[in-house]
Structure formats: structure tokens, C-alpha cells
Amino acid sequence: MSENKKRVSIIGGGLVGALQGCFLARRGFQVDVYEMRHDIRKQEKVFGRSINLALSRRGREALKAIGLEEEVIRNGIKMYGRMIHDLQGNRKSFAYGSKDQYIMSVDRRRLNEILLTAAEKHSNLQIHFDHKLLSCDFDTGECVFERSEGKEAEIVRKSDLIIGCDGAFSAVRAFLMKNTRMNYSQEYIAEGYIELRIPPTADGQFAMETNYLHIWPRHTFMLIALPNVKDSSFVLTLFLSFETFESLNDKQKVVAFFKTYFCDALQLIGEGPLIEAFMSLKPLPLISIKCLPYHLDDRAVILGDAAHAMVPFYGQGLNCGFEDLLVFDDLMTRLCNDFAKVLPEFTKYRSIDTHSIIDLSMFNYVEMRSGVTSRTFLLRKKLDNFLYWLLPNVWIPLYTMVSFTRTRYHDATAIRKWQDKVIDNTVKVIGGGSCFVVSSYIAYHLYTRNGSTPLLEIMLTHFNAALTKLKLR
């Protein structure tokens, strides 16, 4: 770590803010992290969002760069695929990819605690809790904070760079909008969510299959569950329209609703805890936010949800935010820590990707609540997996690109559109047929471009035989 006299103020000590503090402290900057909440490590209960998080390749790469990947993995649970629950309580699993591919279920609070503790180990980094941002002066670099405790009601701090990591309702972004021509859009979806819990069994074990993301897809709404390593429970999230939430206004209606749509989950949650949750919890909204630019000259920049909030249905909010830090860190290396060059380049490079994953997250909500039960989805899943097995360097499924590689989000979207076009044209040419025939035909055309392999030669032999049988030759 080389000494750097420049001072950086990070507004927000959540997941992205704490980890960004580690990245910048490692570079020798004098870092101050300001968090408006109390220190969560000293609290018995933390209020706010507590949805378990899905950690995949992009997020893990950022943790690895700081030396925290192994510690976080020890505090998580591997999920190898989706476990789909139908109306009768029957279950069927679908792998995310190959047998060794998985995403991690991690507890939001525990992850934040790990990051805060890691940040405090840097002698040139200081975390200030109970500091609420009141104003920013980007010309002078001054930030004014209100303290919830202590003698001084307001505190003024000055820095060379202000970084907003303060979430979807970012105060830093609000001040940026007053100082630059920022394009901004937000979209609330019609559904809200509440959290429920499936406790461990009497002998302390998980009540369902552990290594899966459990989904109860019901076309216009859904229930999901992620395993919790802390106490062998499952954290459940019910996504439902606000109108339906409002209609479930007494105990009988709540129980009847769950008996109709989530009968197996009801048995594991218990009627008592379910009713208590519904009667005491207020459904929370879900929002997507796009904005541009992310920076102001060499004086301020926003990262994570402050720049690109998204609905949680692709499990990329955390991972995208952490990847922001990898991109930022790489630019700092390539551009010699020059904020005047790094900040505009970050906006230019990153915004096209974050806008793409925001759109993909919205699309995946439709797939999770209804698509996973359709015949078309299941056939496409088989087709993608077969072609990926056959041509791993040529045909990579969208979910694999997003969750298990660092393919840029906008590139993954473009590749998926190309794959859709290939499949559509193939079906038109051969008039349908089995998944094997369709995939073999695609493999043939990819083979003519990418060369032969012994496996492809075998596939082509079977493909020609299938065509003859179907009278397509």
C-alpha cells in the first residue's frame, strides 16, 4: 500500500460502500465511510431489508480481490439450481448449469458485518456511524452530516472525492441531479414483498432440500425460499400485488390463500407464524432506477444501487454492485488514480452494462413466476444445456453468462438475441422435431464455422439418421 494524501468520502457503509472502502484504502487513500445507521454489529436486531442474497461469479471476484472470498463462502450455502413447487406440493429440480456450477445464498447482515470488520483493519480508513448526509458542495468537496448522537448536531467534512454508495434512494444522487444534467428514470413494479420464515426441524435440520433456490411460481405472483446457514432455516419472500396484499386482511383469508396456492409451504411455516407475519408486516415496494451520468467531473461518483437499482429477480443486484468496484479498480490502475479520467470512463464503460442487467432482471421476474412452468421454457432449457455441453466455447446459455462468467451484461444480452434468432431460423427450416434434432442441426451449422470434433462427427451422423427418419432430407 503506497501512501496517498488524497481523502475520499464514501457515503453509505452498506455492502458496496464497505467493500469500496477496502479497495481504496488498499491504494493508500485516506478513506472516511459515513453510515447513517448504528453499527449493525452491535445491534440485536437490524431493521430494513433482510432478503438473503445470491452471490455468484461477479461478486465473488470482487471479494477475492480483497481476500474475503473464502470467509464469505464459509458463511453461505451452495445452491445448484431451482426447486419448483407445484400447487399440489410436488417438487422438481432444474440445475443452473453444469454439476459444478452454483450460486451462494448469503445472509445480508452477516456479509455486511464481515465487510465492515475488514474495512476497519485498514489504518487509513475510518467508519463514522450515525452520520446522516444533509448536503454536498461538490465545488469545495464539503459534506454536512447530522449526528443522531453526540454533542455536535452538524459536522462538516471535506474530501477530494465523494462517492455515493447510499442505495436506491441515494442522497448523493439527489445532490448530483441538482449539479449536472442527469437523465433519470424509475419504475415501481405492481408487486410488493414481505418476508416469512420456515424454521428448522425439531432436530435442527433444514425442512426442505438445502442446496436449491425454492420457487412456488403462480403466473402472476410467487414465493421463493433461500437456505440460511446461520440456523438451518429458510428465508421466504412472497411477491404479490399490493391489491392482493390489501385483500388478505383477516386471518381466515390468509390461511385460505396459502392452502390454495402454497399448501406445502404452509405446513412448514405454520399457521400461527404466518398469520402473525401478515398482520404485522407492511409490504415493501420494488423499484428499478436508471440514470446517466454516474459522475460529476473529478469530484463525485455513484456506485451500486445508487447508480442502478434493480428488482432482485436475476440475483444480480449485489453482484453488479460489487462488479462496479472491480471495474472502478481496474480503471484506477490503468489511468494512474487520476479521478478526472477514471470517473467519466467509468460512466461510459459501465452504464451500458448496468442498463442491460436492469432490463434482464425485470424479464427474469416473468420467467420465474410463470415461465419456469411452461413447456417452451423447459424445452429451451434442455436445448441450451445440450448445446452448451456439446459446444461449450460456442453456445453459452444466458443464465450461465450472467451468473458464472464476467461476460459484459450487454454482450450477454446480444448473444442471447443471436441464439434466439438461430433457434427460430432452425425451427423454420426443419419444421420442428425433437430437441435432439434441433440441437444437432444447430450444431451442424456451428460446426461448419468452427471446425470438427469427434463428438460433433458422431452428432452429425445421428442427425442425418434422424432427418432421414423424419423425411426431412
TAVEN-V54110 format. One record per pair of residues at least 4 apart in sequence whose C-alpha atoms are under 7 Angstrom apart, sorted by sequence separation. I is the first residue (numbers start at 0). GAP is how many residues later the second one is. D is the distance in whole Angstrom. If there is no record, write none. Layout:
BEGIN
I_GAP_D, I_GAP_D
END
This chain:
BEGIN
12_4_5, 13_4_6, 14_4_6, 15_4_6, 16_4_6, 17_4_7, 18_4_7, 19_4_6, 20_4_6, 21_4_6, 22_4_7, 23_4_7, 24_4_5, 38_4_7, 54_4_6, 55_4_6, 56_4_6, 57_4_7, 58_4_6, 59_4_6, 60_4_6, 61_4_7, 62_4_6, 63_4_6, 67_4_6, 68_4_6, 69_4_6, 70_4_7, 71_4_7, 84_4_6, 85_4_5, 96_4_6, 106_4_6, 107_4_6, 108_4_6, 109_4_6, 110_4_6, 111_4_6, 112_4_6, 113_4_6, 114_4_6, 115_4_6, 116_4_7, 136_4_6, 137_4_7, 165_4_5, 169_4_6, 170_4_6, 171_4_6, 172_4_6, 173_4_7, 174_4_7, 175_4_6, 176_4_7, 199_4_5, 200_4_5, 205_4_6, 216_4_7, 217_4_5, 227_4_6, 239_4_7, 240_4_6, 241_4_6, 242_4_6, 243_4_6, 248_4_7, 249_4_6, 250_4_6, 251_4_6, 252_4_6, 253_4_6, 254_4_6, 255_4_6, 256_4_6, 257_4_5, 258_4_4, 261_4_6, 262_4_7, 263_4_7, 264_4_6, 265_4_6, 268_4_7, 269_4_6, 270_4_6, 271_4_6, 272_4_6, 273_4_6, 274_4_6, 275_4_6, 276_4_6, 295_4_5, 301_4_6, 302_4_5, 303_4_6, 304_4_4, 311_4_7, 315_4_5, 316_4_6, 317_4_6, 318_4_6, 319_4_6, 321_4_7, 322_4_6, 323_4_6, 324_4_6, 325_4_6, 326_4_6, 327_4_6, 328_4_6, 329_4_6, 330_4_6, 331_4_6, 332_4_6, 337_4_6, 338_4_6, 340_4_6, 341_4_6, 342_4_6, 343_4_6, 344_4_6, 345_4_6, 346_4_6, 349_4_6, 350_4_6, 351_4_6, 352_4_6, 353_4_6, 354_4_6, 355_4_6, 356_4_6, 357_4_7, 358_4_6, 359_4_6, 360_4_7, 362_4_7, 363_4_6, 364_4_6, 365_4_6, 366_4_4, 367_4_6, 373_4_6, 374_4_6, 375_4_6, 376_4_6, 377_4_6, 378_4_6, 379_4_6, 380_4_6, 381_4_6, 382_4_6, 383_4_6, 384_4_6, 385_4_6, 386_4_6, 387_4_5, 390_4_6, 391_4_6, 395_4_7, 396_4_6, 397_4_6, 398_4_6, 399_4_5, 400_4_5, 406_4_7, 407_4_6, 408_4_6, 409_4_6, 410_4_6, 411_4_6, 412_4_6, 413_4_6, 414_4_6, 415_4_6, 416_4_6, 417_4_6, 418_4_6, 419_4_6, 420_4_6, 421_4_6, 422_4_6, 423_4_6, 424_4_6, 425_4_6, 426_4_5, 432_4_6, 433_4_6, 434_4_6, 435_4_6, 436_4_6, 437_4_6, 438_4_6, 439_4_6, 440_4_7, 441_4_6, 442_4_6, 443_4_6, 444_4_7, 445_4_6, 446_4_5, 451_4_6, 452_4_6, 453_4_6, 454_4_6, 455_4_6, 456_4_6, 457_4_6, 458_4_6, 459_4_6, 460_4_6, 461_4_6, 462_4_6, 463_4_6, 464_4_6, 465_4_6, 466_4_6, 467_4_6, 11_5_5, 12_5_5, 23_5_6, 24_5_7, 54_5_7, 62_5_5, 63_5_5, 84_5_6, 85_5_7, 95_5_7, 119_5_6, 136_5_5, 165_5_7, 176_5_6, 199_5_5, 200_5_6, 216_5_5, 226_5_7, 227_5_5, 239_5_7, 247_5_5, 257_5_6, 265_5_7, 268_5_6, 294_5_5, 295_5_6, 301_5_6, 311_5_6, 331_5_5, 365_5_6, 366_5_6, 371_5_6, 395_5_7, 399_5_7, 401_5_7, 406_5_6, 426_5_5, 432_5_6, 446_5_6, 451_5_7, 466_5_5, 467_5_6, 24_6_6, 39_6_7, 62_6_5, 84_6_5, 95_6_7, 118_6_7, 119_6_7, 135_6_6, 136_6_6, 146_6_6, 199_6_5, 200_6_6, 215_6_5, 216_6_7, 226_6_6, 227_6_6, 247_6_6, 294_6_4, 331_6_7, 334_6_7, 370_6_6, 371_6_7, 400_6_6, 431_6_7, 466_6_6, 9_7_6, 83_7_5, 84_7_7, 135_7_5, 145_7_6, 146_7_6, 199_7_6, 215_7_5, 226_7_5, 227_7_7, 258_7_7, 293_7_6, 294_7_7, 309_7_6, 334_7_6, 387_7_5, 401_7_7, 82_8_6, 83_8_5, 134_8_6, 135_8_7, 145_8_5, 163_8_5, 214_8_6, 215_8_6, 225_8_5, 226_8_6, 257_8_6, 293_8_5, 386_8_6, 387_8_5, 59_9_6, 82_9_6, 83_9_6, 134_9_5, 144_9_6, 145_9_6, 214_9_4, 224_9_6, 225_9_5, 387_9_7, 20_10_7, 82_10_4, 133_10_5, 143_10_7, 144_10_5, 213_10_5, 214_10_7, 224_10_5, 225_10_7, 331_10_6, 401_10_7, 81_11_6, 82_11_6, 132_11_6, 133_11_5, 143_11_6, 144_11_6, 213_11_5, 224_11_4, 330_11_6, 400_11_6, 20_12_7, 80_12_7, 81_12_5, 132_12_5, 133_12_7, 143_12_5, 212_12_6, 213_12_7, 223_12_6, 224_12_6, 425_12_7, 80_13_5, 81_13_6, 131_13_5, 132_13_6, 142_13_6, 143_13_6, 212_13_5, 222_13_7, 223_13_5, 293_13_6, 383_13_6, 80_14_4, 130_14_6, 131_14_5, 141_14_6, 142_14_5, 222_14_6, 223_14_7, 397_14_6, 79_15_6, 80_15_5, 130_15_6, 131_15_6, 141_15_5, 142_15_6, 222_15_4, 79_16_6, 130_16_5, 141_16_4, 221_16_6, 222_16_6, 254_16_7, 290_16_6, 304_16_7, 425_16_7, 443_16_7, 129_17_6, 140_17_5, 141_17_7, 209_17_6, 221_17_5, 289_17_7, 303_17_4, 129_18_6, 140_18_5, 220_18_6, 221_18_7, 289_18_5, 302_18_7, 327_18_6, 397_18_6, 140_19_6, 220_19_5, 288_19_5, 439_19_6, 12_20_6, 140_20_7, 288_20_5, 303_20_7, 439_20_7, 7_21_7, 11_21_7, 12_21_6, 79_21_6, 253_21_7, 287_21_5, 288_21_6, 302_21_7, 6_22_6, 7_22_6, 8_22_6, 9_22_6, 10_22_6, 11_22_6, 12_22_5, 79_22_4, 286_22_7, 287_22_4, 5_23_6, 6_23_5, 7_23_5, 8_23_5, 9_23_5, 10_23_5, 11_23_5, 78_23_5, 79_23_7, 286_23_6, 287_23_6, 439_23_6, 3_24_5, 4_24_6, 5_24_6, 6_24_6, 7_24_6, 8_24_6, 9_24_6, 10_24_7, 77_24_6, 78_24_5, 250_24_6, 286_24_6, 0_25_6, 1_25_6, 2_25_5, 3_25_5, 4_25_7, 77_25_6, 78_25_6, 285_25_6, 0_26_6, 1_26_5, 2_26_7, 3_26_7, 77_26_5, 78_26_7, 205_26_5, 436_26_6, 0_27_5, 76_27_5, 77_27_6, 204_27_6, 205_27_6, 75_28_6, 76_28_5, 203_28_7, 75_29_5, 76_29_7, 436_29_7, 75_30_5, 74_31_7, 199_32_5, 199_33_5, 198_34_5, 197_35_6, 198_35_7, 196_36_7, 197_36_5, 196_37_6, 197_37_7, 196_38_5, 71_39_7, 135_39_7, 195_39_6, 196_39_5, 194_40_7, 195_40_5, 194_41_6, 195_41_6, 297_41_5, 194_42_5, 297_42_4, 300_42_7, 429_42_7, 193_43_6, 194_43_6, 296_43_6, 192_44_6, 193_44_6, 192_45_5, 297_45_6, 192_46_5, 307_46_6, 55_47_5, 191_47_6, 192_47_6, 313_47_5, 54_48_6, 55_48_6, 190_48_6, 191_48_6, 294_48_6, 309_48_5, 312_48_5, 53_49_6, 54_49_5, 190_49_5, 191_49_6, 294_49_7, 311_49_7, 312_49_7, 53_50_5, 54_50_6, 190_50_4, 191_50_6, 310_50_6, 313_50_6, 53_51_5, 54_51_7, 189_51_6, 190_51_6, 309_51_7, 310_51_6, 312_51_6, 52_52_6, 53_52_6, 189_52_7, 294_52_7, 312_52_5, 356_52_6, 382_52_6, 386_52_6, 51_53_6, 52_53_5, 293_53_5, 355_53_6, 51_54_6, 52_54_6, 292_54_6, 355_54_5, 51_55_5, 52_55_6, 352_55_6, 51_56_6, 352_56_5, 382_56_6, 50_57_7, 352_57_5, 49_58_6, 351_58_6, 289_65_7, 197_70_6, 198_70_7, 287_70_7, 197_71_5, 40_72_6, 196_72_6, 195_81_7, 193_87_7, 193_89_5, 38_90_6, 192_90_5, 193_90_7, 37_91_6, 191_91_5, 192_91_5, 36_92_6, 37_92_5, 191_92_5, 192_92_7, 30_93_6, 31_93_6, 32_93_6, 33_93_6, 34_93_6, 35_93_6, 36_93_5, 191_93_5, 29_94_5, 30_94_5, 31_94_5, 32_94_5, 33_94_5, 34_94_5, 35_94_4, 190_94_7, 191_94_6, 29_95_6, 30_95_6, 31_95_6, 32_95_6, 33_95_6, 34_95_6, 35_95_4, 18_96_6, 34_96_6, 35_96_4, 14_97_5, 17_97_6, 21_97_5, 24_97_7, 33_97_6, 34_97_7, 188_97_6, 13_98_6, 17_98_6, 20_98_6, 187_98_6, 188_98_6, 24_99_6, 187_99_4, 14_100_7, 24_100_6, 186_100_6, 187_100_6, 17_101_6, 185_101_7, 186_101_5, 185_102_6, 186_102_7, 185_103_4, 184_104_6, 185_104_6, 184_105_5, 183_106_6, 184_106_6, 183_107_4, 182_108_5, 183_108_7, 181_109_7, 182_109_5, 181_110_5, 181_111_6, 179_116_7, 104_121_6, 106_121_7, 104_122_7, 82_129_6, 172_129_7, 81_130_5, 82_130_6, 83_130_6, 84_130_6, 85_130_6, 79_131_6, 80_131_5, 81_131_5, 82_131_5, 83_131_5, 84_131_5, 78_132_4, 79_132_6, 80_132_6, 81_132_6, 82_132_6, 83_132_6, 77_133_6, 78_133_4, 81_133_7, 172_133_7, 76_134_7, 78_134_6, 169_136_5, 161_137_6, 162_137_6, 163_137_6, 164_137_6, 166_137_7, 167_137_5, 168_137_7, 160_138_5, 161_138_5, 162_138_5, 163_138_4, 164_138_5, 166_138_5, 167_138_5, 159_139_7, 160_139_6, 161_139_7, 162_139_6, 163_139_6, 164_139_6, 166_139_5, 165_140_6, 164_141_6, 167_141_5, 163_142_7, 221_147_5, 16_148_5, 220_148_6, 15_149_6, 219_149_6, 8_150_6, 76_150_7, 218_150_5, 7_151_5, 216_151_6, 217_151_6, 218_151_4, 6_152_5, 7_152_6, 8_152_6, 9_152_6, 10_152_6, 11_152_7, 76_152_6, 216_152_4, 217_152_6, 6_153_5, 7_153_5, 8_153_5, 9_153_5, 10_153_5, 11_153_5, 75_153_6, 216_153_6, 5_154_6, 6_154_7, 7_154_6, 8_154_6, 9_154_6, 10_154_6, 11_154_4, 74_154_7, 9_155_7, 10_155_6, 137_161_6, 51_174_7, 86_174_6, 88_174_7, 86_175_7, 88_175_5, 51_183_7, 58_259_7, 58_260_4, 61_260_6, 53_261_5, 57_261_5, 61_261_6, 57_262_7, 55_263_7, 58_263_5, 54_264_6, 58_264_6, 61_264_6, 57_265_6, 15_288_6, 96_303_7, 15_305_6, 19_305_6, 15_306_6, 56_346_6, 55_347_6, 56_347_5, 55_348_7, 56_348_6, 57_348_6
END
